[in-house]
């Protein structure tokens, strides 16, 4: 039997949830990343991914201005880096160095790839939609990269931010 509840309480029932990042770069080429709670496939032909980014996030304007981003699915080895990326702002310093991730230049876009990730998808901005306090950025995937076959994706296990790994299917 269903019970009516608050939006927040019902959203807590979605866990575990996939963890993703978006990387981007400023006009001078300095890299940044943010952890994403909302990412999805939106098209097969052409391949497209959409991310939802809060209006106040430093990366929001970087993505909007550059017109590109990389969707990253971090591996289990990136648990600590994910906590840094998800709790620090690039506005306040170089969180990519603090996170200790190995960045690799994108092959098509200026935003960097993350070397230890399960997968990276280079995206060119194809559209955007403001939805309340977030913007949904839809990106056409222009290049795709996978990490080691043994890499395991991480998931947010619950609202407290704990992370866990799941073996690929």
VOGU-3710 file (C-alpha; in Angstrom, 3 decimals, decimal comma):
1> xxxxxxxxxx> 0,000/0,000/0,000  1,324/3,469/-0,899  1,715/6,187/1,703  1,692/9,838/0,752  4,840/11,587/1,999  7,089/14,546/1,355  9,120/14,864/-1,840  12,351/14,648/0,177  11,333/11,433/1,946  10,224/9,799/-1,302
11> xxxxxxxxxx> 13,493/10,818/-3,023  15,442/9,123/-0,210  13,868/5,841/-1,356  15,770/6,020/-4,669  19,066/4,897/-3,131  21,383/3,334/-4,122  21,857/5,797/-6,983  24,576/5,952/-9,665  27,399/8,436/-9,115  28,615/10,552/-12,016
21> xxxxxxxxxx> 30,778/13,618/-12,491  30,974/16,279/-15,150  34,332/17,806/-16,010  34,702/21,196/-17,620  37,323/23,906/-18,054  37,421/27,668/-17,691  38,504/30,083/-20,440  42,169/29,642/-19,432  41,876/25,843/-19,661  41,903/25,207/-15,880
31> xxxxxxxxxx> 39,970/21,997/-15,206  37,101/21,548/-12,796  34,587/18,838/-11,992  31,380/18,457/-10,067  29,573/15,430/-8,738  26,176/14,867/-10,306  23,014/13,536/-8,756  21,145/13,607/-12,041  22,479/12,263/-15,347  20,657/10,324/-18,071
41> xxxxxxxxxx> 20,784/9,057/-21,624  18,412/11,011/-23,850  19,073/9,696/-27,383  20,741/6,818/-29,186  20,939/8,454/-32,655  22,699/10,787/-32,165  24,036/9,644/-28,801  23,166/12,228/-26,156  23,468/12,555/-22,386  21,837/15,123/-20,117
51> xxxxxxxxxx> 23,067/16,442/-16,783  21,344/18,690/-14,279  23,518/21,377/-12,653  22,521/23,827/-9,919  22,486/27,473/-10,983  24,821/28,469/-8,136  27,480/25,878/-8,935  30,814/27,141/-10,248  30,728/24,532/-13,029  27,331/25,772/-14,234
61> xxxxxxxxxx> 28,771/28,890/-15,841  31,869/27,044/-17,085  29,708/24,533/-18,975  27,328/27,220/-20,202  30,180/29,407/-21,500  32,306/26,615/-23,010  29,402/24,755/-24,595  30,961/21,404/-23,702  31,559/18,988/-20,840  32,593/15,405/-20,133
71> xxxxxxxxxx> 30,318/12,963/-18,305  32,453/10,715/-16,111  31,398/7,509/-14,371  33,954/7,157/-11,554  35,408/3,825/-10,462  35,672/2,363/-6,991  39,281/3,575/-6,866  37,864/7,114/-7,038  35,757/7,001/-3,827  37,906/9,586/-2,010
81> xxxxxxxxxx> 38,200/11,783/-5,100  34,424/11,672/-5,481  33,988/12,987/-1,951  36,351/15,904/-2,735  34,653/16,629/-6,075  31,235/16,476/-4,418  32,001/18,611/-1,372  34,457/21,287/-2,571  34,052/24,139/-5,032  36,499/24,866/-7,818
91> xxxxxxxxxx> 35,677/28,511/-7,177  37,749/28,246/-3,980  40,807/26,426/-5,356  42,129/23,554/-7,429  39,990/20,681/-6,245  41,172/18,427/-9,073  44,693/18,465/-7,609  43,265/18,037/-4,111  41,206/15,061/-5,335  44,368/13,473/-6,732
101> xxxxxxxxxx> 42,834/12,430/-10,047  44,843/11,893/-13,204  43,434/14,072/-15,941  43,886/13,340/-19,624  43,203/15,869/-22,390  39,911/15,380/-24,184  40,249/14,112/-27,743  37,509/16,389/-29,112  36,505/18,825/-26,342  38,683/21,011/-24,107
111> xxxxxxxxxx> 37,227/19,560/-20,906  39,500/16,862/-19,446  38,941/13,129/-19,193  39,535/11,265/-15,919  42,028/8,443/-16,337  40,836/6,033/-13,616  37,134/6,275/-14,479  34,971/3,427/-15,751  33,842/5,603/-18,666  34,174/9,161/-20,043
121> xxxxxxxxxx> 31,818/10,734/-22,596  32,932/13,926/-24,328  29,865/16,091/-25,010  29,118/19,216/-27,007  26,215/21,232/-25,689  23,156/20,619/-27,864  20,526/22,314/-25,723  19,643/23,511/-22,262  16,525/23,960/-20,191  16,212/25,896/-16,966
131> xxxxxxxxxx> 14,201/23,909/-14,454  13,762/25,886/-11,248  17,109/26,067/-9,468  18,927/23,841/-12,018  19,735/23,812/-15,716  19,518/20,605/-17,692  22,406/20,556/-20,163  21,900/18,128/-23,052  25,121/17,133/-24,761  25,766/15,230/-27,950
141> xxxxxxxxxx> 28,394/12,574/-27,281  31,281/13,235/-29,689  33,760/10,712/-28,220  33,559/7,859/-25,703  36,269/6,182/-23,618  36,284/3,215/-21,235  38,657/2,415/-18,404  40,052/-0,917/-17,231  37,750/-3,912/-17,611  38,094/-4,621/-13,891
151> xxxxxxxxxx> 36,867/-1,131/-12,860  33,721/-1,138/-10,755  31,195/1,727/-10,781  30,330/3,461/-7,543  26,898/4,268/-6,195  25,654/6,616/-3,531  24,236/4,220/-0,973  22,107/6,656/1,004  21,515/10,311/1,795  24,507/10,492/4,154
161> xxxxxxxxx> 26,826/10,383/1,128  28,299/6,930/1,694  29,648/5,260/-1,437  29,868/1,640/-2,500  30,963/-0,302/-5,564  28,945/-2,497/-7,876  30,510/-4,867/-10,404  29,611/-4,166/-14,015  26,989/-6,470/-15,509
//
